[in-house]
Every structure is written in structure tokens, then in C-alpha cells.
């Protein structure tokens, strides 16, 4: 999932971030543990090349928690999902 920081310091994630230009941080979707690891390593600040407010990270974590719930609901409904192939 791509997350981007807008000019007014709001985080845009998912489809909204894909349509927006500028620097983005790519984090695996539907995994709060990936988000937590990225925060611990300073990945958002590094990707966006600026300090990131804790409130912004809290909002982004909420998006990841919501995506995590959707993935679990899909799995429990019997959708195993497919991994996308890679070039090469």
C-alpha cells in the first residue's frame, strides 16, 4: 500500500495516494506488524524526507488496522487470495 504525505500534512493511503503525486512510502497492505516495523525503523520519515507527526502516524495505523480486518474477513469467507506474479 502506498502512503503519501500531502502539503497540508495529511496522510493519504491506498487509492487516494496512488492518484496523488509526490513522494510515497510503500508498506505491505493489511499487516499492522509491517506498519509498526516501518515506524520503528523511521521508514516514513525517510521516504517522505521530513519529520512525521505522531498524529499522522496514528491515522495511518488506523488505515492499516482496517485493511488487516478486511483481509481476515476475506480469508474467513473462504477467499484464499492469489499472490501476483513478478516479472523476471
N, C-alpha and C positions, 0 to 999 in steps of 0.2 A: 504494500500500500504506500502511495506517495503522500507525504505531508509537506505542505508549503507554508511559510510564514508570510502573511500579507503585509502591505505597507502600514496598516493600522495595528500591527502586532497581533492579529488573529491567526490561529492555525486553521488551515484548510486541509482536509484529508479526503482521500478517496476520489470520487468523480470530480468534485469541485477543484481539487488540487491538480488533477490531470488537465483540466481546461485552463488553469491559470499558468502564466509564465513564471519565470524566475527559478531560483534555487529550490530544490526539493530534497527531502530526506526519504529514502526508501527503506521501509521496515516491513517484515513479513506480516501479512494480514491475519487477523484472527488469533493472535498469540500475544497475550499480555506479557508473558515472560520475555518475548523479544523486545517489546517496548521497554520493560524495566532494565534489560541489559543495555539497550541503546542509551537510556538516560544515565545509567551508572558510568558508561564509557564516554559520555559527553558527545554522543553522535549527532544530536540535534544542533547543538551549538556549533559543532564543526561543519556540518552540512550547510547550515544557514549563515555561517560566518558572523555570528553575533551572539551575545548573551541571551539566554532564553529565560523568561519569567516563569516562576513555578506555577502560576495560574494557567499559563498557556500549556504547560506540560500536563497539568491536571485535566484540562479539557481534552487534550489529545488522548490521554489514557482512557478517558470515558469512551471515546470512539473505538479504541481497541477492545475494551471490555464488551461493547455492544457487538462488534464483529465476532468476538470469541463466542458469545452466546448464540449468534446466528449459525456459526459453523457447527456447534454442538447440537443444535436443533435439527440441522440438516442430517447429521450423522445418525441421530436417534430416529429420524423418519425413514432411514434406510438408504439415504444417498451417500455413497462412499466417496464420491468425487473422483476426479481424474487429475493427475498432475500433467501440466503442459509439457510438451516435448521441448527440447532445446536444440538450437542449431549446432551443427558441428559434428 
